[in-house]
Amino acid sequence: MGTHVIKMPDIGEGIAEVELVEWHVQVGDSVNEDQVLAEVMTDKATVEIPSPVAGRILALGGQPGQVMAVGGELIRLEVEGAGNLAESPAAATPAAPVAATPEKPKEAPVAAPKAAAEAPRALRDSEAPRQRRQPGERPLASPAVRQRARDLGIELQFVQGSGPAGRVLHEDLDAYLTQDGSVARSGGAAQGYAERHDEQAVPVIGLRRKIAQKMQDAKRRIPHFSYVEEIDVTDLEALRAHLNQKWGGQRGKLTLLPFLVRAMVVALRDFPQLNARYDDEAEVVTRYGAVHVGIATQSDNGLMVPVLRHAESRDLWGNASEVARLAEAARSGKAQRQELSGSTITLSSLGALGGIVSTPVINHPEVAIVGVNRIVERPMVVGGNIVVRKMMNLSSSFDHRVVDGMDAADFIQAVRGLLEHPATLFLE
């Protein structure tokens, strides 16, 4: 028997370190070739790491939430044959008891998630009996349930699943929390006014950590200024309803987003300084002919920005279908690294939750982001008469280092003109 060390692979050009998100195996498990061992996260996407060999796991190289260098030791296996690690007698001696002992009393300190160490006090101090699964048995749960469990500091192996084949559901997490006294979810009016003293420590790891770092970096490096303008979208909404009625069954339903993308594409022809990226270290602004629109998308794991590439080359339905595909890939965690990078300007929309005004954060190193607020019906004065119109605000932010206020205002006014007279969106 030999020892095979799997090192953290190089999973992208220029990436020197990654964050360990989740182990799919434990010490003592037998694994097959190509079996997924772990999930790691770069600043762009989550990547699964498969095993290149079959063997039995001797040691794990880190804990979830830990940042690991590319080329560092990820996992160590016992394999048939010589392996790829020539161990000295001194190094080989302590390994023998691990291989020979069927029980794994030291497994938990190596593989236990960091979140468990920072779990709420009510969970750590509870003396309620826990029923563990068999050693090496991985609880069944959806990615959303796993993420929520990590956020709450809950180890899924302690949660009894009520779904098919013992799958852990959101309701099971609620029941576990209620059982341990962390959250009071039942009772009458009196309990609603009872004092609460529970605390919850939520580790900022995985995608949430990446989001926090990116937002902090953007606000620290970019002097933002915002510009808000209201737009009458009554005619645009009438056109959208007509197109959906006539072509929706054949080409798919159109949301407001493809019209906004089209307006940005047309307006940017006259304002190329906004379709740009600013390298503030080299002090170079690169302007792009291609319009690669980042579409800010909310997922169960947090905010992601998949990229609608070459929006200038597609019609309304082409952009609509691509936006839908990218949004689904982002929400399901299946977006590829190249689909989450390379945007030149970003469009952010909260849909029905868009509010009246927002101050979106620029997606560094871009220099502009267009924020969309919700559509509301309001009385407006048109031709001396008070009429009901559909109104929507655009709340946009710009990098004041390279974008002048006048240019930003002119750009938004150009977008406004295109949306209020939608026929002009298609004039060449």
Salt bridges, closest charged atoms under 4 A:
GLU19 OE1 - ARG209 NH1 3.47
GLU22 OE2 - ARG138 NH2 2.80
GLU22 OE2 - ARG146 NH1 3.38
GLU22 OE1 - ARG150 NH1 3.58
GLU39 OE2 - HIS24 NE2 3.09
GLU73 OE1 - ARG76 NH2 2.97
GLU78 OE1 - ARG56 NE 3.70
GLU107 OE1 - LYS104 NZ 3.26
ASP174 OD1 - ARG148 NH2 2.63
ASP174 OD1 - ARG185 NH2 3.52
ASP180 OD2 - ARG130 NH2 3.28
GLU195 OE1 - HIS197 NE2 3.04
ASP198 OD2 - ARG196 NH2 3.04
GLU199 OE1 - ARG121 NH2 3.61
ASP217 OD1 - ARG220 NH2 2.87
ASP217 OD2 - ARG221 NH1 3.44
ASP217 OD2 - HIS364 ND1 3.81
GLU229 OE2 - ARG416 NH1 3.36
GLU230 OE1 - ARG378 NH2 2.49
ASP232 OD2 - ARG389 NE 2.80
ASP235 OD1 - ARG389 NH2 3.92
GLU237 OE2 - ARG240 NE 2.87
ASP280 OD1 - ARG221 NH2 2.55
ASP280 OD2 - ARG401 NH1 3.22
GLU281 OE2 - ARG221 NH2 3.78
GLU312 OE2 - HIS310 ND1 2.84
GLU322 OE2 - ARG325 NH2 2.89
GLU339 OE2 - ARG325 NH1 2.98
ASP399 OD2 - ARG401 NH2 2.73
GLU420 OE2 - ARG416 NE 3.30
GLU428 OE2 - ARG262 NH2 2.66
GLU428 OE1 - ARG269 NH1 3.22
